[in-house]
Amino acid sequence: MSHQPSWRLNHPVPAAPHHRHQTSLEDVVDMSSITLDPLAPPVRQAARQTFYRVVEYFEAIDPHLNNARDQRVTTYSQPRLVRFTYEYALSDNSRDVFLRAFFGSMALAMDSDAALDFQELAPRFAGFAEYLMDYFFLPLKASTRKTPQPSPAYRSAFLFAQGGSATGEYVMTPDRLSTLRGACLVRDRHRCVISRKFHVAEFKRRLKQHGREARDDDGALLIEQQGQFDILEVAHILPHSLMKADAGAGTDAARQAALSILNMFDTGVTHMIDGVDIDRPRNALTLTTSLHADFGAFEIYFDPVLDQNNTYRIQSFTDPEMNVLLGLPLPVTRTLFLTEDHTIEPPSPRLLAIHRAIAHILHLSGAGEYIERVLYDMEDSVVRADGTSELGRMVRLGLSGWVDGAVC
């Protein structure tokens, strides 16, 4: 079942109910009061103070943080997931959207300094964190194709926080990966943007055509680049599955729920990946198979280098010694390739910033390790004797096909 916290309050607190049993926030959030205008400074300040009072209270009694290190993979920190989702939003306007959703879910006034009833807030807070997990972080990391029907309870708060229709009707797109792969290989000079290894299939093609005179895209002889070849793939920065076409209103609604949460990281960014735009070169990189896996798992992220266009310090959450053992060239600073005529878009700094934010949230909250455990148990059909298997999530993932044949 979904992870539930063991909040230690002065009075018993019922476990947070499953989303489908929760009262819809349509009953308690007045849609007419929602606006996309920036919050007035006094309201924003009051809301921030209350937000941190709530988060810090639950963080202080967070069972995840009180567990031994080797036991933490069985849980994640709900308070930290909520805190860092707010803190890693990329603008004040985006953080305003998050605060509207949070206060709508908590049934609290944003500009009130009234006493907080943590007994009452506990199940709402847990439900809010679980909503973020179930309808954004889990499907994103699992590289889904199909998603479950989201709960109207928390989905309402997120949609209301963006004016009810701010995310629009997201148009799904068919596969066009072949075209994208070709464009990215040309733009990236048939090299992995991190390791700089040359595409082995292209090397073989050029070798057959030109023999020992075969050269790379910069004119250097390929036969002089021993050990610098690998299988390359196109990797989406934000997963292709966010716009993957599926039948049924349920999957479309779930995808819109994920996109409404994505919109909180950078307001309006979802329009950059609407429909066919999800498969534009600005949302893709050329990577080796192993680096693609780590990038897709949000283990690798790109830090922009100050005052250097299109240049990034590429880093990993993996221990540096482990990177050496695995032969991964990290950390490393790279200037991404551009085509001479600029006809193929470079990777979007805006999308890379969102990927970086998600990576840090997953790492700092423990959600990344937790999701990896869920996926590992599911792939190996593991049911743990200690009862720590997330059977509910595993069943939903399996029935919905979240990890079957994913494209990311």
C-alpha positions in Angstrom: 0.0 0.0 0.0 1.0 3.6 -0.2 3.4 4.8 2.4 1.8 6.4 5.4 3.6 8.3 8.1 3.7 7.5 11.8 3.2 11.1 13.0 3.6 11.2 16.8 1.0 13.7 18.0 -0.6 14.1 21.4 -3.7 12.4 20.2 -4.2 9.5 17.8 -4.3 10.6 14.1 -6.0 8.3 11.6 -3.9 7.1 8.8 -4.2 9.3 5.7 -7.0 7.6 3.6 -6.5 6.5 0.1 -7.0 9.4 -2.3 -10.2 8.0 -3.8 -11.9 8.1 -0.4 -11.0 11.7 0.4 -13.4 14.5 0.2 -13.0 16.4 -3.0 -11.5 19.8 -2.5 -14.0 21.2 -4.9 -16.2 21.3 -1.8 -13.8 23.5 0.2 -11.8 25.5 -2.3 -13.7 28.5 -3.9 -12.6 28.5 -7.5 -13.8 32.1 -8.0 -11.2 33.3 -5.4 -8.3 31.8 -7.4 -6.2 34.2 -9.5 -3.0 33.8 -11.5 -1.8 37.2 -10.6 1.3 37.2 -8.3 0.5 37.1 -4.6 0.6 40.5 -2.9 3.8 40.7 -0.8 2.1 40.6 2.6 0.0 37.6 1.6 3.1 35.8 0.1 5.1 36.5 3.3 2.3 35.3 5.6 1.8 32.2 3.4 5.5 31.4 3.4 5.6 31.7 7.2 2.6 29.4 7.7 4.0 26.9 5.1 7.3 26.6 6.9 5.5 26.3 10.3 3.6 23.3 8.9 6.5 21.7 7.1 9.0 22.1 10.0 6.5 20.7 12.5 6.1 17.5 10.5 9.8 17.4 9.6 10.7 17.4 13.3 8.7 14.2 13.8 9.3 12.6 10.4 9.7 8.9 10.8 11.9 8.7 7.7 14.5 10.9 9.2 14.4 9.0 12.4 15.1 5.7 10.7 18.6 4.1 10.4 20.2 4.9 7.1 19.8 1.3 5.7 16.1 1.4 6.5 15.3 4.7 4.8 14.9 3.1 1.4 11.6 1.7 2.7 10.2 5.2 3.1 10.6 8.7 1.9 10.4 12.0 3.7 7.0 13.5 3.0 7.9 16.9 4.6 11.1 17.2 2.6 9.3 16.2 -0.6 6.8 19.0 0.0 9.5 21.5 1.2 11.9 21.0 -1.7 9.2 20.9 -4.3 8.4 24.4 -3.1 12.0 25.6 -2.8 13.1 24.2 -6.2 10.3 26.0 -8.1 12.1 28.3 -10.5 10.4 31.6 -9.9 8.3 33.5 -7.3 5.3 33.1 -9.6 5.7 29.3 -9.7 6.1 29.2 -5.9 2.9 31.3 -5.6 1.1 28.5 -7.6 2.5 25.9 -5.3 1.4 27.8 -2.2 -2.2 28.2 -3.6 -2.3 24.4 -4.2 -0.8 23.7 -0.7 -3.2 26.0 1.2 -6.2 24.7 -0.8 -5.2 21.1 0.1 -4.7 22.0 3.7 -8.0 24.0 3.8 -6.1 27.0 5.3 -6.3 30.7 4.6 -3.1 32.0 3.0 -3.1 35.3 4.9 -4.1 34.1 8.3 -1.8 33.7 11.3 -4.4 31.7 13.3 -3.3 28.8 15.4 -2.7 25.6 13.5 -4.4 22.3 14.4 -1.7 19.8 13.5 -4.0 16.9 14.5 -6.3 18.0 11.7 -3.6 18.9 9.3 -1.7 15.6 9.5 -3.8 13.5 7.1 -4.2 16.4 4.7 -0.4 17.0 4.7 0.3 13.3 4.1 -2.3 13.2 1.3 -0.7 16.2 -0.3 2.7 14.6 -0.3 1.3 11.3 -1.6 -0.4 13.1 -4.4 2.9 14.6 -5.5 4.4 11.2 -5.3 1.7 9.2 -7.0 0.9 11.6 -9.8 4.2 13.2 -10.6 7.5 11.9 -9.1 6.6 8.2 -9.3 5.3 8.2 -12.9 8.1 10.6 -14.0 10.9 8.4 -12.6 9.2 5.2 -13.8 9.0 6.6 -17.4 5.4 5.7 -17.7 3.2 5.3 -20.8 -0.1 4.7 -19.0 -1.2 6.4 -15.8 -4.0 5.7 -13.3 -7.1 7.9 -12.8 -6.0 10.7 -10.3 -8.0 11.6 -7.3 -10.2 14.7 -7.8 -9.3 15.8 -4.3 -5.8 17.0 -4.7 -6.0 17.4 -8.5 -8.7 20.0 -7.9 -6.4 22.1 -5.7 -3.6 22.0 -8.3 -5.9 22.9 -11.1 -7.6 25.6 -9.1 -4.3 27.0 -8.1 -3.6 27.7 -11.8 -7.0 29.2 -12.5 -8.8 25.9 -13.2 -7.6 25.7 -16.9 -4.1 27.2 -16.8 -2.6 24.0 -18.0 -5.0 23.8 -20.9 -6.0 20.7 -22.8 -2.8 18.9 -23.4 -2.6 17.4 -26.8 -1.1 13.9 -27.0 1.5 13.1 -29.7 2.4 10.0 -31.7 5.9 8.6 -31.8 8.3 10.6 -33.9 11.5 9.4 -32.3 13.3 8.5 -35.5 13.2 12.1 -36.7 14.2 13.4 -33.3 17.1 11.0 -33.1 18.4 12.0 -36.4 18.2 15.7 -35.6 20.0 15.3 -32.3 22.8 13.2 -33.8 23.4 15.9 -36.4 23.3 18.7 -33.8 25.5 16.8 -31.3 28.0 15.8 -34.0 27.2 12.1 -33.5 28.7 12.3 -30.0 27.4 11.8 -26.5 27.2 15.3 -25.0 28.8 14.1 -21.7 31.4 11.4 -22.6 32.0 12.8 -26.1 32.1 9.2 -27.5 31.2 8.9 -31.2 28.2 6.9 -32.4 29.5 3.4 -33.2 26.9 2.8 -35.9 27.9 6.0 -37.7 31.5 5.1 -37.3 30.9 1.8 -39.1 28.9 3.4 -41.8 31.6 6.0 -42.5 34.3 3.4 -42.4 32.5 1.3 -45.0 32.1 4.4 -47.2 35.5 6.1 -46.8 37.8 3.4 -45.4 40.8 4.7 -43.4 40.0 8.2 -44.5 36.7 8.2 -42.6 36.4 11.3 -40.4 34.2 12.7 -37.7 32.0 15.8 -37.9 35.0 18.0 -37.1 37.2 16.5 -39.7 39.4 14.3 -37.5 40.3 10.8 -38.6 38.1 8.2 -36.8 40.7 5.5 -36.9 42.9 7.6 -34.6 40.1 7.7 -31.9 40.5 4.2 -30.5 38.2 3.5 -27.6 36.1 6.6 -28.3 33.0 4.8 -29.7 29.8 3.7 -28.1 26.1 3.1 -28.8 24.2 6.4 -28.6 20.6 7.1 -27.9 18.3 10.1 -27.8 17.3 11.0 -24.3 14.3 13.2 -23.5 15.0 15.9 -20.9 11.4 15.7 -19.8 10.0 12.3 -20.5 8.2 11.6 -23.8 5.6 9.7 -21.8 4.1 13.0 -20.5 2.5 13.4 -23.9 2.3 9.8 -25.0 -1.1 9.1 -26.7 -3.4 6.8 -24.8 -7.0 5.9 -25.0 -9.4 6.8 -22.3 -10.3 10.0 -20.4 -8.7 8.5 -17.2 -5.2 8.4 -18.5 -5.5 11.8 -20.1 -6.8 13.3 -16.8 -3.9 11.7 -14.9 -1.4 13.1 -17.4 -2.9 16.5 -17.0 -2.5 16.1 -13.3 1.2 15.5 -13.8 1.5 18.4 -16.1 -0.3 20.8 -13.7 2.4 19.8 -11.0 5.1 20.3 -13.6 3.8 23.8 -14.3 4.5 24.6 -10.6 8.3 24.3 -11.3 8.2 27.0 -14.0 4.8 28.5 -14.8 3.9 28.1 -18.4 6.6 25.6 -19.2 4.1 23.0 -20.2 3.4 24.8 -23.4 7.0 24.1 -24.4 6.2 20.4 -24.5 2.6 20.5 -25.8 1.8 17.8 -28.3 4.5 17.4 -30.9 6.8 19.8 -29.0 7.7 17.1 -26.5 9.7 15.6 -29.3 11.6 18.7 -30.4 15.4 18.8 -30.2 15.2 21.4 -27.4 13.9 18.6 -25.2 16.5 16.0 -26.0 20.2 15.1 -25.7 22.4 12.5 -27.3 23.8 10.1 -24.6 25.4 6.7 -24.3 23.1 3.9 -23.1 24.5 4.0 -19.6 24.4 7.8 -19.2 20.9 7.8 -20.7 19.8 5.4 -17.9 21.3 7.6 -15.2 20.0 10.9 -16.7 16.5 9.4 -17.0 16.7 8.2 -13.4 17.5 11.8 -12.4 20.9 10.7 -11.1 22.7 13.1 -13.4 21.9 16.8 -13.7 23.2 19.9 -15.5 24.3 23.0 -13.6 24.6 26.1 -15.9 28.0 27.7 -15.8 27.7 31.4 -15.0 28.2 33.8 -18.0 29.0 31.0 -20.4 26.2 30.3 -22.9 25.2 26.7 -23.4 27.9 25.5 -21.0 27.1 23.2 -18.0 28.9 21.5 -15.1 27.4 18.0 -15.4 27.2 16.3 -12.1 26.0 13.1 -10.4 24.6 12.1 -7.1 26.6 8.9 -7.3 29.7 8.8 -5.2 32.7 10.1 -7.2 34.7 6.9 -6.5 31.8 4.9 -7.8 31.8 7.0 -11.0 35.5 6.2 -11.4 34.9 2.5 -11.0 32.0 2.7 -13.5 34.1 4.7 -16.0 31.7 7.6 -15.9 33.4 11.0 -16.7 31.7 12.9 -13.9 31.7 15.6 -12.9 32.7 17.3 -16.1 32.1 20.7 -17.7 30.8 20.7 -21.3 29.8 23.3 -23.9 26.9 21.7 -25.8 27.1 21.6 -29.6 25.3 23.9 -31.9 24.8 23.5 -35.7 26.6 26.1 -37.7 23.4 27.5 -39.3 21.4 27.2 -35.9 18.6 25.3 -37.7 18.4 22.7 -34.9 17.6 23.9 -31.4 20.1 23.4 -28.6 18.9 21.7 -25.4 16.7 24.1 -23.5 18.2 25.7 -20.4 14.7 26.0 -19.0 14.0 22.3 -19.4 17.4 21.3 -18.1 16.8 23.5 -15.0 13.5 21.7 -14.3 15.2 18.3 -14.7 17.9 19.5 -12.2 15.2 20.6 -9.8 13.4 17.3 -9.9 16.7 15.4 -9.5 17.5 17.4 -6.3 14.0 16.9 -4.8 14.2 13.1 -5.4 17.6 13.0 -3.8 17.1 15.3 -0.8 13.7 13.7 0.2 14.8 10.1 -0.2 12.0 9.7 -2.8 14.5 8.6 -5.5 15.8 5.6 -3.5 12.3 4.8 -2.4 10.9 4.7 -6.0 13.9 2.6 -7.1 13.1 0.1 -4.5 9.4 0.0 -5.6 10.5 -0.5 -9.2 13.1 -3.2 -8.3 10.5 -5.1 -6.2 8.1 -4.9 -9.0 10.5 -6.0 -11.8 11.7 -9.0 -9.7 8.2 -9.8 -8.3 9.5 -9.4 -4.8 7.1 -9.4 -1.8 9.2 -8.7 1.3 8.7 -10.8 4.4 9.0 -7.7 6.6 6.0 -6.1 5.0 7.9 -3.2 3.5 6.9 -4.0 -0.1 4.6 -1.3 -1.6 2.1 -3.8 -2.9 -0.6 -1.2 -3.7 1.8 0.9 -5.8 3.3 -2.2 -7.4 -0.1 -3.5 -8.5 -1.2 -0.1 -9.9 2.1 0.2 -11.8 1.7 -3.3 -13.2 -1.9 -3.0 -14.2 -1.4 0.4 -15.7 1.7 -0.5 -17.6 3.7 2.4 -16.2 7.1 0.6 -16.6 6.3 -1.6 -19.6 7.9 -0.4 -22.9 8.5 3.1 -21.7 10.0 5.7 -23.9 11.8 8.5 -22.1 
